[in-house]
Amino acid sequence: MASPGKIRNRKPLGASRSDSYDQDDEDHVNAVYQRPTARSAFEQALDTPKASAAIVGILTALAFALRFYKINHPDQVVFDEVHFGKFASYYILRQYYFDVHPPFAKLLFGLAGWFVGFDGHFSFDNIGDSYTENHVPYVGMRALPAILGSLTIPVVYAIMKETGHSTIVAAFSACIVLFDNAHVAQSRLILLDATLIFFMSLTIYSYIRFRKLRYWEFSVEWWSWLIATGFFMACAWGSKVNGILTVFTIGVAVLIDLWDILDIKKGHTLEHFWKHFLARALGLIVVPFIIYLSFFYVHFAVLTYSGPGDSFMSPTFQETLIGNELLMHSQELRYYDVVTLKHRDTKVFLHSHPERYPLQYEDGRISSQGQQVTGYGYEDPNNHWQIIPTKALPEAGRGRVVQHEDVIQLLHVNTQTLLLTHDVASPLMPTNQEFTTWPKDDHSRHNDTLFYLDLIDGNAGDTWKSKSGHFRLVHIPTKVSMWTHAKQLPDWAFKQQEINGNKNSVEKSATWYVDEIVSTDSNLDLAEINTPKEPKKLGFFRKFVELQLLMLQHNAGLTASHPYASSPINWPFLISGISFWTENDTQKQIYLIGNAVGWATCVILIAIYVGIISADTVARRRDIEAIPEHIRNRLWNSAGFFFLIWAVHYLPFFLMSRQLFIHHYLPSHLASALLAGSVLGFILSDTINFPISVAGRRTHMRPSEYADLGTKGPIVVGVFAAIMFAMFVFIAPLTYGTPGLDGDAVNSKRLLSSWTLHFAAKNT
């Protein structure tokens, strides 16, 4: 049991509250005052504002130099520039596209391209396509991420300074990112990560500034940094889909903060707690969400013309786009129209031919020997079906238009048989029903030829339209939906696609549409279908929700294998990288890989941090105070915040089944650089810079303390920076794609055998 002297003093309940400086997160119990002038000469010299400004200026200048060095090389499309360069061109051409990532960073690329004179007509089709030959101002577009990547360095430095670390420790963390080959490579190409990381770092910086003003709660400056945190957080979220992890990070930190405010022993009332809760809800939920929505508002406002992304969207959405095929060619369907029906996902036509199912399948099951109904990928007269009514129709007028929830029959024109399904197993899926046809003049199976027309998102009275009228065809007696899948039937069905009845009547993939009206008995001229039409209106929030759901669905669906995909467990150890670009003639290549010195240092210092925290926790259980209270609180709060950022941006990837690459670790790497600096400061100095928060009007000031790394700090960081720079230069040919390397030189750059570098010499 702890002795009475070890127990922290608490205010009695109901006592008047008077803030004690940093008592919330830095319980400074018995801090020893140190005179600033008593520190080493190095520490005093580096601690001045002028010295700090000079160091951050040098680091920033180096960042710009390293990221803009030969930014015009290669003058070819590199890696995912095929996607993000293409998306920029779509903004300039105002053509609608679909992507799994939010639009903010891509809007910036579009703006940069427009600013430097890009007309949008280069399509970025293939890695290696020439920018120079096609007169693309690619350097201006690459300059955007290079600028943001360069500005990330002073932000990292500022984060460390604001959390109370000395100038030399702040420079240490900045150098880890400054001389990292992976960060440099990502920052000099038309890619999203530099934008994400820049706004992530600004979010961290703003939140720290906000927390340092907790004794000036609800002041103008306090509100400013709270809103700034929300704004930059929305920018990170809007840059790339995994920017949501930055939102989660701040969310966890805020919950911890609110939990602390809720503690009755702090002397706060519930009214005070709810004021803080509502302020954070406004600044960190409402404001970011409005900013995030604004990115999509601009996205939709710019992309008003039909483009390659149309087919991902619903027919209703597509009809809002100028020149969209559905808008131009969509036509109301009437009974007795002859049409072709197409499956939305596999793009095969509903098809039938006189050939029949075999009596017995290979697995011994028996068929109906009915006429085959299949999915066929090409235009053919056997794709023609006539819409037959099951009710009396007027001679003319709107009564002859087919509507949602109508019961219809489909007549196969060439064989004059009606589409039918029944309780017979389909050829390839015994759990699903066989589709066949039945002679139209034989009424003995009339009920089995009846189908219910279920328009997607349809309402009573909605008319069925070609192109845009997506529907499910549900069998009346058995409630199955007409469905198909990609597996082919055997030779007896000419390897066409199976059509069967899916017992889930609302199966999303059982969606079809009328591709063409072959003939009609109405008085309308089919040529009128091609008459240009005004785009339809659709509310912003309907568009937004539809796109968000599709982004989530398609992001989760990115599960195909990739030669450079890697597991998250490998990322911190640089087990493998990504080949971005190669040029066979000159044996040049860009290979995304980090600086081995920096990444190893981060891994080691993260492990040391976990060890320190674990050992101290165990020691405290035995009533051993190995670390002074105020230093422990700095380890738990400042360094702990950096550890939280690292963990939240890293660990969720272990739960994902989609394609993953080493560049997904870069946000966590930046956080690990911050944590590494905190641990280095703890190792090199017995004291810390304290206090760091802004004192309030009623704050009881406690004695100050200053960190002193002595001469060992500059020596350690200087040697480390030199080694990091040497490793950077060593790997630089793989980062910049120049100069070309012969086989032996390539082998020398391969620090791990798992690095899949091109042009390597064979071992003899």
C-alpha positions in Angstrom: 0.0 0.0 0.0 1.3 3.5 -0.9 2.4 5.6 2.0 0.3 8.8 2.7 3.1 10.9 1.2 2.7 9.1 -2.1 -1.0 9.9 -2.4 -1.8 12.8 -4.6 -3.6 15.7 -3.0 -7.1 16.2 -4.2 -9.5 19.1 -3.8 -12.4 18.4 -1.5 -15.7 18.0 -3.3 -17.5 21.3 -3.6 -14.4 23.4 -3.0 -13.9 26.4 -5.2 -11.9 25.7 -8.3 -8.6 27.4 -9.0 -6.5 26.2 -11.8 -3.1 24.7 -11.0 -0.8 25.1 -13.9 -0.7 21.9 -16.0 -2.4 19.9 -13.2 -4.7 18.2 -15.8 -2.0 16.3 -17.7 1.3 17.3 -16.1 0.9 17.0 -12.4 4.1 18.8 -11.6 4.5 17.8 -8.0 8.0 18.8 -6.9 9.6 20.2 -10.0 13.1 21.7 -9.3 13.6 25.2 -10.8 16.5 25.5 -13.2 17.9 28.8 -14.4 18.0 28.9 -18.3 21.5 30.3 -18.1 22.7 27.3 -16.1 22.2 25.0 -19.1 25.0 24.0 -21.5 26.2 26.6 -24.0 24.8 24.5 -26.9 21.4 24.3 -25.3 21.3 28.0 -24.7 22.4 28.9 -28.2 19.9 26.6 -29.9 17.0 27.6 -27.6 16.9 31.2 -28.9 14.1 32.1 -31.4 16.7 33.2 -34.0 18.6 29.9 -33.8 15.3 27.9 -34.0 14.2 30.0 -37.0 17.5 29.4 -38.7 17.4 25.7 -38.1 13.8 25.3 -39.4 14.7 27.5 -42.3 17.7 25.2 -43.3 15.5 22.1 -42.9 12.8 23.6 -45.0 15.2 24.7 -47.7 16.7 21.2 -47.8 13.2 19.7 -48.0 12.4 21.8 -51.1 15.8 21.0 -52.7 15.4 17.2 -52.2 11.8 17.1 -53.4 12.3 19.4 -56.4 15.6 17.9 -57.5 15.1 16.6 -61.1 11.3 16.7 -60.6 11.0 16.7 -64.4 12.5 13.2 -64.5 11.1 10.9 -65.7 9.0 12.8 -68.3 6.7 9.8 -68.4 3.7 8.6 -66.5 4.8 6.9 -63.2 2.8 4.4 -61.2 -0.6 5.8 -60.0 -0.2 8.9 -62.0 -2.2 6.8 -64.5 -5.1 7.3 -62.1 -4.7 10.7 -60.4 -3.3 12.5 -63.4 -6.3 11.1 -65.4 -8.7 12.4 -62.7 -7.2 15.8 -62.9 -7.8 15.8 -66.7 -11.5 14.8 -66.0 -11.9 17.9 -63.8 -10.5 20.1 -66.5 -12.8 18.5 -69.1 -15.7 18.4 -66.6 -16.3 14.7 -67.3 -17.7 12.5 -64.5 -15.5 9.8 -63.1 -15.6 7.4 -60.1 -12.9 6.7 -57.6 -12.7 5.2 -54.1 -11.0 8.2 -52.6 -12.7 11.5 -51.7 -12.1 14.4 -54.1 -10.2 17.1 -52.3 -6.6 16.2 -53.3 -7.7 15.4 -56.8 -9.5 18.7 -57.1 -6.2 20.4 -56.1 -4.4 18.5 -58.9 -7.1 19.6 -61.4 -6.7 23.2 -60.2 -2.9 22.9 -60.5 -3.2 21.4 -64.0 -5.6 24.2 -65.1 -3.3 26.8 -63.6 -0.3 25.6 -65.6 -2.2 25.4 -68.8 -3.1 21.7 -69.1 -6.0 21.2 -71.4 -7.0 17.8 -70.1 -6.8 15.9 -73.4 -3.8 13.7 -72.4 -5.4 10.6 -70.9 -2.6 9.1 -68.7 -3.4 5.7 -70.1 -0.2 3.7 -69.4 2.8 3.9 -67.2 5.7 5.1 -69.5 3.5 7.3 -71.7 5.5 10.4 -72.6 4.6 13.8 -71.2 7.0 15.7 -73.4 5.8 14.2 -76.7 2.2 15.1 -75.7 3.0 18.6 -74.4 1.7 18.0 -70.9 2.8 20.6 -68.2 3.4 17.8 -65.8 6.1 19.6 -63.7 3.6 22.1 -62.6 1.2 19.3 -61.5 4.0 17.5 -59.7 5.0 20.7 -58.0 1.8 20.7 -55.9 2.7 17.5 -53.8 6.4 18.6 -53.8 5.4 21.9 -52.1 3.1 20.2 -49.6 5.7 17.5 -48.9 8.3 20.1 -48.3 6.1 22.1 -46.0 5.4 19.0 -43.9 9.0 19.3 -42.6 8.6 22.6 -40.7 5.2 21.4 -39.4 6.9 18.3 -37.9 9.5 20.6 -36.4 6.8 22.9 -35.0 4.9 20.0 -33.5 7.9 18.9 -31.5 8.6 22.5 -30.3 5.0 23.0 -29.3 5.1 19.8 -27.2 8.0 21.1 -25.2 10.9 19.4 -26.9 14.3 21.2 -27.4 15.4 22.5 -30.8 17.8 19.7 -31.4 15.1 17.0 -30.7 12.7 18.8 -33.0 15.4 18.8 -35.7 15.9 15.1 -35.1 12.2 14.2 -35.8 12.2 16.6 -38.8 15.3 14.9 -40.3 13.7 11.5 -40.1 11.0 12.7 -42.6 13.3 15.1 -44.4 15.8 12.4 -45.5 13.3 9.6 -46.0 13.4 8.2 -49.5 9.8 7.0 -49.5 8.4 10.4 -48.5 10.6 12.1 -51.1 9.5 9.7 -53.8 5.8 10.1 -53.0 6.1 13.9 -52.8 7.5 14.4 -56.3 4.8 12.6 -58.3 1.1 13.2 -59.0 0.0 11.1 -56.0 -2.3 11.7 -53.0 -0.1 10.8 -50.0 1.8 14.1 -49.8 -1.5 16.0 -49.5 -2.8 13.5 -46.9 0.3 13.7 -44.8 0.6 17.5 -44.9 -3.0 18.0 -43.7 -2.6 15.2 -41.1 0.5 17.0 -39.7 -1.4 20.3 -39.6 -4.3 18.6 -37.8 -1.8 17.3 -35.1 -0.2 20.7 -34.8 -3.6 22.5 -34.5 -4.9 20.1 -31.9 -1.7 20.5 -29.8 -2.1 24.3 -29.9 -5.7 23.9 -28.9 -4.9 21.7 -25.9 -2.2 24.1 -24.8 -4.9 26.8 -24.4 -7.0 24.7 -22.0 -6.7 27.4 -19.3 -8.0 29.9 -21.8 -11.1 27.8 -22.6 -13.7 29.5 -24.9 -11.4 32.3 -25.7 -11.1 33.5 -29.3 -7.7 31.8 -29.7 -9.0 28.6 -28.1 -11.9 28.5 -30.6 -9.6 29.4 -33.5 -7.3 26.4 -32.9 -10.4 24.1 -32.3 -11.9 25.1 -35.6 -8.5 24.9 -37.3 -8.2 21.3 -36.1 -11.6 20.5 -37.6 -10.8 22.2 -40.8 -7.4 20.4 -41.4 -8.9 17.1 -40.2 -11.6 17.4 -42.9 -8.8 18.2 -45.5 -7.0 15.0 -44.5 -10.2 13.0 -44.6 -11.1 14.5 -48.0 -7.6 13.8 -49.5 -7.6 10.0 -49.3 -10.0 7.4 -47.9 -7.6 6.4 -45.1 -7.6 10.0 -43.9 -10.6 8.9 -41.8 -7.9 7.4 -39.5 -6.9 11.0 -38.6 -10.5 11.7 -37.7 -10.5 8.6 -35.4 -7.2 9.7 -33.8 -8.5 13.1 -32.8 -11.8 11.4 -31.7 -9.9 9.2 -29.3 -7.9 12.1 -27.9 -11.1 14.1 -27.5 -12.8 11.3 -25.6 -9.9 11.0 -23.2 -10.0 14.8 -22.8 -13.7 14.9 -22.1 -13.4 11.9 -19.7 -10.9 13.9 -17.7 -13.2 17.0 -17.6 -16.0 14.8 -16.4 -14.0 13.8 -13.3 -15.9 15.3 -10.4 -12.6 15.5 -8.5 -11.5 18.2 -11.0 -14.1 20.4 -9.5 -16.1 20.9 -12.8 -19.9 21.1 -12.9 -21.9 19.1 -15.4 -22.9 22.3 -17.1 -19.2 23.0 -17.6 -18.7 19.5 -19.1 -21.6 19.9 -21.6 -20.2 23.3 -22.7 -16.9 21.6 -23.6 -18.8 18.7 -25.2 -20.9 20.9 -27.4 -17.9 23.1 -28.3 -15.9 20.0 -29.5 -19.0 18.6 -31.3 -19.2 21.9 -33.2 -15.5 22.2 -34.0 -14.6 18.6 -34.6 -17.8 17.1 -36.0 -20.1 19.8 -37.5 -17.4 21.9 -39.0 -15.3 19.0 -40.5 -18.5 17.4 -41.9 -19.5 20.7 -43.6 -16.0 21.1 -45.1 -16.1 17.4 -46.2 -19.5 17.9 -47.8 -18.2 21.0 -49.6 -15.5 19.0 -51.4 -18.2 16.8 -52.9 -20.4 19.8 -53.7 -17.6 21.3 -55.8 -16.9 17.8 -57.2 -20.5 17.4 -58.4 -20.6 21.1 -59.6 -17.5 20.7 -61.8 -18.3 17.2 -63.2 -21.5 17.9 -65.1 -20.7 16.0 -68.3 -21.0 12.3 -69.0 -17.7 10.4 -68.4 -16.2 7.1 -67.6 -17.7 7.0 -64.2 -21.3 7.0 -65.3 -21.8 3.3 -65.3 -20.9 3.1 -61.6 -23.8 5.3 -60.7 -27.6 4.7 -60.5 -29.7 5.5 -63.6 -31.3 8.4 -61.7 -27.8 9.9 -61.1 -26.6 9.3 -64.6 -29.5 11.2 -66.0 -28.2 14.4 -64.3 -25.1 14.3 -66.6 -25.0 16.2 -69.8 -24.6 13.8 -72.8 -25.2 10.7 -70.8 -26.4 7.7 -72.8 -29.3 7.1 -70.5 -30.4 10.7 -70.7 -30.2 10.8 -74.5 -31.5 7.4 -75.3 -33.9 6.5 -72.5 -37.4 6.0 -73.7 -40.7 4.8 -72.1 -41.5 1.2 -72.8 -44.9 0.1 -74.1 -46.5 -3.2 -74.3 -45.7 -5.2 -77.4 -42.4 -3.4 -77.8 -39.6 -5.7 -78.9 -36.5 -5.2 -76.8 -33.1 -6.6 -75.8 -32.4 -7.1 -72.0 -28.9 -6.8 -70.6 -27.5 -7.8 -67.2 -26.1 -4.7 -65.4 -23.0 -6.4 -63.9 -21.9 -9.0 -66.5 -23.2 -7.1 -69.6 -24.7 -10.2 -71.2 -28.0 -10.2 -73.1 -30.9 -12.4 -72.1 -30.8 -15.0 -74.9 -32.6 -18.1 -76.0 -32.2 -20.6 -78.9 -34.0 -23.8 -80.0 -31.4 -26.1 -78.5 -32.6 -27.8 -75.3 -31.1 -28.7 -71.9 -29.6 -32.2 -71.9 -31.8 -34.9 -70.1 -29.0 -35.6 -67.6 -26.2 -33.4 -66.3 -22.7 -34.6 -65.5 -23.5 -34.9 -61.8 -26.5 -37.1 -62.5 -29.2 -34.5 -62.0 -32.2 -34.5 -64.4 -33.3 -31.4 -66.3 -36.7 -30.4 -67.9 -35.2 -30.8 -71.4 -36.7 -27.4 -72.0 -35.5 -24.7 -74.4 -32.2 -23.2 -73.2 -32.2 -19.7 -71.8 -28.7 -18.3 -71.5 -26.7 -15.1 -71.3 -24.9 -14.1 -74.5 -22.3 -11.3 -74.8 -23.0 -10.3 -78.4 -25.8 -8.8 -80.4 -28.0 -11.5 -82.0 -31.6 -11.9 -83.2 -32.1 -14.5 -80.5 -31.7 -11.7 -77.9 -35.1 -10.2 -78.9 -38.0 -10.3 -76.5 -41.5 -8.8 -76.7 -43.2 -7.4 -73.7 -46.7 -9.1 -73.4 -49.4 -7.6 -71.1 -51.4 -9.7 -68.7 -54.2 -7.2 -68.5 -56.6 -5.5 -70.8 -55.1 -2.4 -72.5 -56.7 0.7 -74.1 -56.2 1.2 -77.8 -53.9 4.2 -77.2 -52.6 6.5 -74.5 -50.7 6.2 -71.3 -52.4 2.9 -70.4 -50.1 1.1 -72.8 -46.9 2.2 -71.0 -45.3 -0.5 -68.8 -45.1 0.6 -65.1 -43.5 -0.5 -61.8 -45.2 -3.5 -60.3 -46.8 -4.6 -63.5 -47.2 -8.3 -64.1 -45.8 -9.1 -67.6 -44.8 -12.0 -69.9 -41.7 -12.0 -72.1 -42.1 -13.6 -75.5 -39.0 -14.9 -77.3 -39.6 -13.5 -80.8 -37.6 -16.1 -82.9 -39.1 -19.2 -81.3 -42.5 -17.7 -80.2 -42.1 -19.1 -76.7 -42.7 -17.4 -73.4 -40.0 -17.1 -70.7 -40.7 -19.5 -67.8 -39.0 -20.7 -64.6 -40.1 -23.6 -62.4 -39.0 -25.7 -59.5 -36.3 -27.5 -61.4 -32.6 -27.1 -60.5 -30.5 -25.0 -62.8 -27.6 -26.7 -64.6 -24.7 -25.2 -62.6 -26.4 -24.3 -59.3 -28.7 -26.9 -57.8 -30.0 -24.4 -55.3 -31.3 -22.1 -58.0 -34.2 -22.6 -60.5 -33.9 -23.4 -64.1 -35.0 -20.8 -66.7 -36.6 -22.1 -69.9 -39.4 -21.2 -72.3 -42.9 -22.5 -73.1 -45.0 -22.4 -76.3 -47.1 -19.2 -76.3 -50.3 -21.1 -77.5 -50.1 -23.7 -74.7 -51.8 -22.1 -71.7 -51.4 -25.1 -69.4 -48.5 -23.4 -67.6 -49.7 -19.8 -67.9 -48.9 -19.0 -64.3 -45.3 -20.1 -64.6 -44.8 -17.5 -67.3 -45.9 -14.5 -65.1 -43.2 -12.1 -63.8 -43.4 -9.1 -61.6 -41.5 -6.0 -62.8 -39.6 -4.5 -59.8 -38.0 -1.2 -60.8 -34.9 -0.4 -58.7 -35.9 2.5 -56.3 -39.3 2.5 -58.1 -42.5 4.0 -56.8 -46.1 3.2 -57.7 -46.8 4.7 -61.1 -43.2 5.0 -62.3 -42.8 4.1 -65.9 -40.3 1.5 -67.2 -37.7 3.1 -69.5 -35.0 1.7 -71.7 -31.4 2.3 -70.6 -32.3 4.0 -67.3 -35.0 1.7 -66.0 -33.0 -0.8 -64.0 -35.2 -3.6 -62.8 -35.5 -7.1 -61.2 -37.7 -9.6 -62.9 -39.4 -11.6 -60.1 -41.3 -14.8 -60.8 -44.9 -14.6 -59.4 -45.4 -18.2 -58.3 -41.9 -19.0 -56.8 -40.6 -15.4 -55.9 -37.2 -16.0 -57.5 -35.3 -13.2 -59.3 -33.9 -13.8 -62.8 -30.1 -13.8 -62.2 -26.9 -14.7 -63.9 -23.2 -15.1 -63.0 -19.9 -15.2 -64.8 -19.4 -19.0 -64.9 -19.9 -20.6 -68.4 -22.2 -23.5 -69.3 -20.6 -26.6 -71.0 -20.3 -27.1 -74.8 -23.9 -28.2 -75.1 -24.9 -24.5 -74.4 -22.0 -23.1 -76.6 -20.2 -22.0 -73.4 -22.7 -19.2 -72.9 -23.6 -17.8 -69.4 -26.2 -19.5 -67.2 -29.5 -17.8 -66.4 -31.2 -19.0 -63.3 -33.6 -18.0 -60.6 -32.1 -16.6 -57.4 -34.2 -17.3 -54.3 -33.3 -13.9 -52.9 -35.9 -11.9 -54.7 -34.1 -8.6 -53.8 -30.6 -9.7 -54.8 -28.7 -6.6 -55.8 -26.8 -8.4 -58.6 -30.1 -9.6 -60.2 -30.4 -6.2 -61.9 -31.2 -5.9 -65.6 -32.0 -3.1 -68.0 -33.4 -2.7 -71.5 -30.5 -2.0 -73.8 -32.4 -1.3 -77.0 -35.9 -1.0 -78.3 -35.8 -3.1 -81.5 -39.3 -2.3 -82.7 -42.5 -0.6 -81.2 -46.1 -0.5 -82.2 -46.5 3.0 -80.8 -46.7 6.1 -83.0 -43.4 7.4 -81.8 -40.5 7.7 -84.2 -37.6 5.8 -82.7 -35.3 8.5 -84.1 -36.7 10.8 -81.5 -34.9 8.8 -78.9 -31.6 10.4 -79.9 -32.9 14.0 -79.5 -30.8 15.8 -76.9 -32.6 16.2 -73.6 -32.0 18.5 -70.6 -30.3 16.9 -67.6 -32.5 16.0 -64.8 -32.2 17.3 -61.3 -31.1 15.3 -58.2 -30.6 16.6 -54.7 -27.0 17.0 -53.5 -27.5 14.7 -50.5 -28.9 11.9 -52.6 -25.8 12.1 -54.8 -23.5 12.3 -51.8 -25.0 9.3 -50.0 -25.0 7.2 -53.2 -21.3 8.0 -53.9 -20.2 7.4 -50.3 -21.8 3.9 -50.4 -20.2 3.1 -53.7 -16.8 4.3 -52.4 -17.0 2.0 -49.4 -18.2 -0.9 -51.5 -15.5 -0.6 -54.1 -12.8 0.1 -51.6 -13.6 -3.1 -49.8 -13.7 -4.9 -53.1 -10.0 -4.2 -54.0 -9.0 -7.7 -53.1 -7.3 -8.8 -56.3 -3.6 -9.8 -55.9 -0.9 -7.4 -56.9 2.8 -8.2 -57.3 3.8 -5.3 -55.0 1.1 -5.7 -52.4 2.5 -6.4 -48.9 1.3 -7.2 -45.4 1.2 -4.5 -42.7 3.5 -6.6 -40.4 6.3 -6.0 -43.0 6.0 -2.3 -43.4 8.0 -0.9 -40.4 10.9 -3.2 -41.4 11.0 -2.3 -45.1 10.7 -5.9 -46.1 9.5 -4.9 -49.6 8.7 -1.8 -51.7 6.9 -0.9 -54.9 8.3 -0.7 -58.4 6.9 2.7 -59.7 8.6 2.9 -63.1 11.3 1.3 -65.2 13.1 2.2 -68.5 14.7 -0.8 -70.1 17.1 1.0 -72.4 18.8 3.0 -69.7 18.2 0.5 -66.9 16.6 3.3 -64.8 13.9 2.6 -62.2 12.0 4.2 -59.4 11.5 1.9 -56.5 9.5 3.1 -53.5 11.4 2.2 -50.3 12.1 4.1 -47.1 15.4 5.2 -45.6 16.6 2.1 -43.8 18.4 4.1 -41.1 15.4 6.2 -40.3 12.9 3.4 -40.3 15.1 1.2 -38.1 15.6 4.0 -35.7 11.9 4.6 -35.4 11.2 0.9 -34.8 13.9 0.7 -32.1 12.7 3.8 -30.3 9.0 2.7 -30.4 10.1 -0.5 -28.8 12.1 1.4 -26.2 9.0 3.6 -25.5 6.8 0.6 -25.0 9.5 -0.9 -22.7 9.8 2.2 -20.6 6.1 2.6 -20.1 5.7 -1.1 -19.3 8.6 -1.2 -16.9 7.4 2.0 -15.1 3.9 0.6 -14.8 5.2 -2.5 -13.2 7.5 -0.5 -10.9 4.7 1.7 -9.7 2.7 -1.4 -8.8 5.6 -2.1 -6.4 5.5 1.5 -5.1 8.8 2.3 -6.9 8.8 5.8 -8.4 11.5 5.3 -11.0 10.5 8.3 -13.1 9.6 11.8 -11.7 5.9 12.5 -12.0 6.0 15.4 -14.3 8.4 13.5 -16.7 6.1 10.5 -16.6 3.1 12.6 -17.5 5.0 14.0 -20.4 5.8 10.5 -21.6 2.1 9.5 -21.2 0.6 12.6 -22.7 2.9 14.1 -25.4 4.7 10.9 -26.4 1.5 8.9 -25.7 -0.4 11.1 -28.2 2.2 10.4 -30.8 2.0 6.7 -30.0 -1.8 6.9 -30.4 -1.4 8.6 -33.8 1.0 5.8 -34.9 -1.2 3.0 -33.7 -4.5 4.3 -35.1 -2.9 4.9 -38.5 -1.3 1.5 -38.6 -3.2 -1.2 -36.7 -6.5 -1.0 -38.6 -4.8 -2.2 -41.7 -4.4 -5.6 -40.1 -8.2 -5.9 -40.2 -8.5 -5.1 -43.9 -8.7 -7.7 -46.7 -8.2 -5.2 -49.5 -4.9 -4.7 -51.4 -2.3 -3.0 -49.2 1.0 -1.3 -50.0 3.9 0.1 -48.1 2.8 3.7 -48.9 -0.2 3.1 -46.6 2.3 3.2 -43.7 3.7 6.7 -44.4 1.3 8.5 -42.1 2.3 6.1 -39.3 5.9 6.6 -40.2 5.5 10.4 -39.6 3.9 9.7 -36.2 6.8 7.3 -35.4 9.3 10.1 -36.2 7.5 12.3 -33.6 7.5 9.5 -31.1 11.2 8.8 -31.8 12.1 12.4 -31.0 10.2 12.2 -27.7 12.0 9.1 -26.7 15.4 10.5 -27.7 14.7 13.6 -25.6 13.9 11.3 -22.6 17.1 9.3 -23.1 19.4 12.3 -23.5 18.1 14.7 -20.8 17.1 14.1 -17.2 14.8 17.2 -17.3 12.1 18.5 -19.6 10.9 21.9 -20.8 8.1 22.6 -18.3 5.5 24.1 -18.3 4.4 24.3 -22.0 0.8 25.3 -21.8 -0.4 28.9 -21.8 -1.2 30.0 -18.3 -4.7 31.3 -17.5 -5.7 34.2 -15.4 -6.2 32.1 -12.3 -3.4 29.7 -12.8 -1.2 29.0 -9.9 2.3 29.0 -11.4 4.7 26.3 -10.4 8.5 26.3 -10.7 9.8 26.0 -14.3 12.2 23.4 -15.6 14.3 23.3 -18.7 15.6 20.4 -20.8 19.4 20.2 -21.2 20.8 17.8 -23.7 24.3 19.2 -23.2 26.8 18.7 -26.0 25.8 15.1 -26.5 22.4 16.2 -28.0 23.9 18.0 -31.0 26.6 15.3 -31.5 24.1 12.5 -31.5 21.6 14.2 -33.8 24.4 15.5 -36.1 25.9 12.1 -36.5 22.4 10.6 -37.0 21.5 13.2 -39.7 24.8 12.6 -41.5 24.2 8.8 -41.5 20.6 9.3 -42.7 21.7 11.6 -45.5 24.4 9.1 -46.6 21.8 6.3 -46.7 19.5 8.7 -48.6 22.1 9.4 -51.2 22.9 5.6 -51.4 19.3 4.8 -52.3 18.7 8.0 -54.3 19.0 6.4 -57.8 16.0 4.3 -56.9 14.2 7.3 -55.5 14.8 9.7 -58.4 15.0 7.1 -61.2 18.4 8.3 -62.3 21.1 7.5 -63.0 20.7 4.1 -64.6 22.4 1.3 -62.7 24.1 -1.8 -64.1 23.3 -5.2 -62.6 26.0 -5.2 -60.0 25.1 -1.7 -58.8 21.4 -2.8 -58.5 22.5 -5.7 -56.4 24.5 -3.4 -54.1 21.4 -1.3 -53.5 19.3 -4.3 -52.5 19.7 -4.1 -48.7 17.2 -7.0 -48.3 16.8 -10.0 -50.6 13.1 -9.4 -50.6 13.5 -6.1 -52.5 12.3 -6.8 -56.0 14.6 -4.5 -58.0 14.8 -4.6 -61.8 17.9 -5.1 -63.9 19.8 -7.0 -61.1 22.7 -9.1 -62.1 22.3 -12.9 -61.7 24.4 -14.4 -58.9 27.1 -16.8 -60.3 
